[in-house]
């Protein structure tokens, strides 16, 4: 479940699916509000319908590694 103030996702955002790390990062293509789902493109023309509440916004910032 989302917490108040958590980032809202929109079309074009990079996301990952909670509980399905095998999907990897994907890009939101379209929302289906009446069904509570989102069409996400995971590359190689693989599109999957996901429930809105399972999506987490992917960080655009590269990870920093301390030496």
MINURO-157756 format. One record per residue: x, y, z of N, C-alpha, C in turn. Coordinates in nm, 4 decimals. Atoms other than C-alpha are relative to their C-alpha. Layout:
<recs>
+----------+----------+----------+----------+----------+----------+----------+----------+----------+
:   n_east :  n_north :     n_up :  ca_east : ca_north :    ca_up :   c_east :  c_north :     c_up :
+----------+----------+----------+----------+----------+----------+----------+----------+----------+
:        X :        Y :        Z :        X :        Y :        Z :        X :        Y :        Z :
...
+----------+----------+----------+----------+----------+----------+----------+----------+----------+
</recs>
This chain:
<recs>
+----------+----------+----------+----------+----------+----------+----------+----------+----------+
:   n_east :  n_north :     n_up :  ca_east : ca_north :    ca_up :   c_east :  c_north :     c_up :
+----------+----------+----------+----------+----------+----------+----------+----------+----------+
:   0.0830 :  -0.1192 :   0.0000 :   0.0000 :   0.0000 :   0.0000 :   0.0867 :   0.1246 :   0.0000 :
:  -0.0721 :  -0.1263 :   0.0064 :   0.1085 :   0.3533 :  -0.0667 :  -0.0210 :   0.0810 :   0.1262 :
:   0.0067 :  -0.0920 :  -0.1127 :   0.1856 :   0.5972 :   0.2102 :  -0.0361 :   0.1380 :  -0.0513 :
:   0.0266 :  -0.1378 :   0.0427 :   0.0526 :   0.9539 :   0.1964 :   0.1311 :   0.0732 :  -0.0265 :
:  -0.1204 :  -0.0751 :   0.0351 :   0.3071 :   1.1781 :   0.0266 :   0.0994 :  -0.0776 :  -0.0835 :
:  -0.0896 :   0.0807 :   0.0818 :   0.4690 :   0.8911 :  -0.1633 :  -0.0108 :   0.0457 :  -0.1454 :
:  -0.0008 :  -0.0435 :   0.1400 :   0.5647 :   0.9634 :  -0.5259 :  -0.1140 :  -0.0633 :  -0.0789 :
:   0.1044 :   0.0458 :   0.0901 :   0.2792 :   0.9363 :  -0.7735 :   0.0670 :  -0.0332 :  -0.1330 :
:  -0.0572 :   0.0374 :   0.1297 :   0.3610 :   0.7562 :  -1.0972 :  -0.0898 :   0.0502 :  -0.1118 :
:   0.0740 :  -0.0483 :   0.1165 :   0.2580 :   0.8766 :  -1.4429 :   0.0541 :  -0.0688 :  -0.1249 :
:  -0.0418 :   0.0606 :   0.1270 :   0.2848 :   0.7647 :  -1.8048 :   0.1421 :   0.0459 :  -0.0327 :
:  -0.1386 :  -0.0296 :   0.0343 :   0.6490 :   0.7443 :  -1.9090 :   0.0975 :  -0.0252 :   0.1141 :
:  -0.0883 :   0.0244 :  -0.1149 :   0.7842 :   0.6818 :  -1.5569 :   0.0574 :  -0.1410 :  -0.0045 :
:  -0.0620 :   0.1309 :  -0.0156 :   1.0253 :   0.3971 :  -1.4936 :  -0.0454 :  -0.0554 :   0.1351 :
:   0.0523 :   0.0625 :  -0.1212 :   0.8833 :   0.1529 :  -1.2385 :   0.0522 :  -0.1420 :   0.0132 :
:  -0.0229 :   0.1415 :  -0.0226 :   0.9404 :  -0.1864 :  -1.0833 :  -0.1231 :  -0.0539 :   0.0711 :
:   0.1188 :   0.0614 :  -0.0565 :   0.6758 :  -0.4324 :  -0.9662 :   0.0364 :  -0.0681 :   0.1309 :
:  -0.0224 :   0.0569 :  -0.1328 :   0.6681 :  -0.5148 :  -0.5964 :  -0.0335 :  -0.1496 :  -0.0031 :
:   0.0220 :   0.1439 :  -0.0050 :   0.7049 :  -0.8899 :  -0.5460 :   0.0362 :  -0.0745 :  -0.1270 :
:  -0.0381 :   0.0643 :   0.1262 :   0.8253 :  -0.9575 :  -0.9022 :   0.1324 :   0.0568 :  -0.0521 :
:  -0.1293 :  -0.0537 :   0.0449 :   1.1963 :  -0.8733 :  -0.9294 :   0.0436 :  -0.0564 :  -0.1349 :
:  -0.0385 :   0.0599 :   0.1281 :   1.2224 :  -1.1039 :  -1.2323 :  -0.0428 :   0.0859 :  -0.1192 :
:   0.0420 :  -0.0898 :   0.1080 :   1.0386 :  -0.8414 :  -1.4415 :   0.1046 :   0.1070 :  -0.0271 :
:  -0.0964 :  -0.1078 :   0.0160 :   1.3111 :  -0.5831 :  -1.3823 :  -0.0713 :   0.1335 :  -0.0156 :
:   0.0635 :  -0.1310 :   0.0164 :   1.2488 :  -0.2137 :  -1.4533 :  -0.0851 :   0.0042 :  -0.1266 :
:   0.0885 :  -0.0162 :   0.1146 :   0.9687 :  -0.1158 :  -1.6879 :  -0.0433 :   0.1448 :  -0.0148 :
:   0.0461 :  -0.1359 :   0.0286 :   0.8076 :   0.1934 :  -1.8372 :  -0.1523 :  -0.0020 :  -0.0125 :
:   0.1451 :  -0.0078 :   0.0053 :   0.4429 :   0.2907 :  -1.7833 :  -0.0425 :   0.0503 :  -0.1374 :
:   0.0485 :  -0.0362 :   0.1322 :   0.2614 :   0.3008 :  -2.1173 :  -0.1411 :   0.0590 :   0.0055 :
:   0.1388 :  -0.0442 :  -0.0051 :  -0.1044 :   0.3495 :  -2.0179 :  -0.0658 :  -0.0418 :   0.1304 :
:   0.0792 :   0.0302 :  -0.1186 :  -0.3426 :   0.3603 :  -1.7200 :  -0.1397 :  -0.0450 :  -0.0431 :
:   0.1383 :   0.0444 :   0.0174 :  -0.6769 :   0.1769 :  -1.7066 :  -0.0703 :   0.0198 :   0.1337 :
:   0.0548 :  -0.0387 :  -0.1296 :  -0.8489 :   0.3586 :  -1.4193 :  -0.1219 :  -0.0832 :   0.0393 :
:   0.1207 :   0.0754 :  -0.0341 :  -1.1777 :   0.1670 :  -1.4423 :   0.0303 :  -0.1432 :   0.0442 :
:  -0.0399 :   0.1351 :  -0.0386 :  -0.9880 :  -0.1613 :  -1.3912 :   0.1067 :   0.0007 :   0.1090 :
:  -0.1053 :  -0.0102 :  -0.1016 :  -0.7205 :  -0.0323 :  -1.1501 :   0.1313 :  -0.0615 :  -0.0435 :
:  -0.1228 :   0.0592 :   0.0514 :  -0.4427 :  -0.1545 :  -1.3762 :   0.0793 :   0.0996 :  -0.0837 :
:  -0.0933 :  -0.0816 :   0.0777 :  -0.1460 :  -0.0107 :  -1.5636 :   0.0698 :  -0.0928 :  -0.0992 :
:  -0.0741 :   0.0763 :   0.0994 :   0.0132 :  -0.1354 :  -1.8857 :   0.1459 :   0.0439 :   0.0065 :
:  -0.1424 :  -0.0291 :  -0.0178 :   0.3901 :  -0.1581 :  -1.8354 :   0.0805 :  -0.0761 :  -0.1046 :
:  -0.0895 :   0.0592 :   0.0994 :   0.6538 :  -0.2237 :  -2.1047 :   0.1314 :  -0.0342 :   0.0693 :
:  -0.1233 :   0.0452 :  -0.0629 :   0.9444 :  -0.4316 :  -1.9742 :   0.1107 :  -0.0257 :  -0.1024 :
:  -0.1020 :   0.0165 :   0.1037 :   1.1447 :  -0.4160 :  -2.2974 :  -0.0258 :  -0.1236 :  -0.0828 :
:   0.0158 :   0.1121 :   0.0939 :   1.1713 :  -0.6587 :  -2.5879 :  -0.1469 :  -0.0244 :  -0.0325 :
:   0.1427 :   0.0067 :   0.0326 :   0.8031 :  -0.5819 :  -2.6610 :  -0.0803 :  -0.0840 :   0.0987 :
:   0.0737 :   0.0722 :  -0.1039 :   0.6981 :  -0.7541 :  -2.3371 :  -0.0817 :   0.1007 :   0.0805 :
:   0.0897 :  -0.0904 :  -0.0706 :   0.3947 :  -0.5674 :  -2.2034 :  -0.0836 :  -0.0823 :   0.0986 :
:   0.0725 :   0.0707 :  -0.1050 :   0.2234 :  -0.6685 :  -1.8774 :  -0.0958 :   0.0969 :   0.0675 :
:   0.0950 :  -0.0779 :  -0.0782 :  -0.0896 :  -0.5422 :  -1.7012 :   0.0314 :  -0.0234 :   0.1471 :
:  -0.0333 :   0.0080 :  -0.1418 :  -0.0051 :  -0.4650 :  -1.3376 :  -0.1032 :   0.0785 :   0.0807 :
:   0.0873 :  -0.0766 :  -0.0888 :  -0.2209 :  -0.3543 :  -1.0456 :   0.0757 :   0.1245 :   0.0446 :
:  -0.0624 :  -0.1283 :  -0.0317 :  -0.1539 :   0.0105 :  -0.9659 :   0.0758 :  -0.0037 :   0.1321 :
:  -0.0601 :   0.0010 :  -0.1331 :  -0.0745 :  -0.0555 :  -0.5982 :   0.1285 :  -0.0799 :   0.0115 :
:  -0.1216 :   0.0806 :  -0.0070 :   0.2096 :  -0.2956 :  -0.6812 :   0.1213 :   0.0691 :  -0.0628 :
:  -0.1097 :  -0.0686 :   0.0686 :   0.4194 :  -0.0390 :  -0.8703 :   0.0783 :   0.0899 :   0.0946 :
:  -0.0901 :  -0.0888 :  -0.0738 :   0.7185 :   0.1384 :  -0.7182 :   0.0785 :   0.0803 :  -0.1020 :
:  -0.0750 :  -0.0853 :   0.0924 :   0.8819 :   0.4344 :  -0.8903 :   0.1479 :  -0.0353 :   0.0085 :
:  -0.1425 :   0.0322 :   0.0086 :   1.2343 :   0.3490 :  -1.0056 :   0.0798 :   0.1288 :   0.0146 :
:  -0.0848 :  -0.1185 :  -0.0166 :   1.5026 :   0.5926 :  -0.8940 :   0.0772 :   0.0268 :  -0.1280 :
:  -0.0767 :  -0.0392 :   0.1183 :   1.6580 :   0.7858 :  -1.1828 :   0.1454 :   0.0278 :   0.0339 :
:  -0.1356 :  -0.0328 :  -0.0425 :   1.9670 :   0.8614 :  -0.9771 :   0.0874 :  -0.1254 :  -0.0016 :
:  -0.0897 :   0.1160 :  -0.0043 :   2.2650 :   0.6292 :  -1.0263 :   0.0439 :  -0.0266 :   0.1431 :
:  -0.0449 :   0.0362 :  -0.1343 :   2.3762 :   0.4390 :  -0.7200 :   0.1449 :   0.0436 :   0.0189 :
:  -0.1357 :  -0.0402 :  -0.0324 :   2.6857 :   0.5765 :  -0.5524 :   0.0635 :  -0.1080 :   0.0866 :
:  -0.0726 :   0.1003 :  -0.0780 :   2.9429 :   0.3372 :  -0.4180 :   0.1187 :   0.0677 :   0.0658 :
:  -0.1120 :  -0.0610 :  -0.0727 :   3.1771 :   0.4537 :  -0.1469 :   0.1207 :  -0.0905 :  -0.0107 :
:  -0.1241 :   0.0767 :   0.0075 :   3.5386 :   0.3488 :  -0.1706 :   0.0635 :  -0.0107 :   0.1365 :
+----------+----------+----------+----------+----------+----------+----------+----------+----------+
</recs>
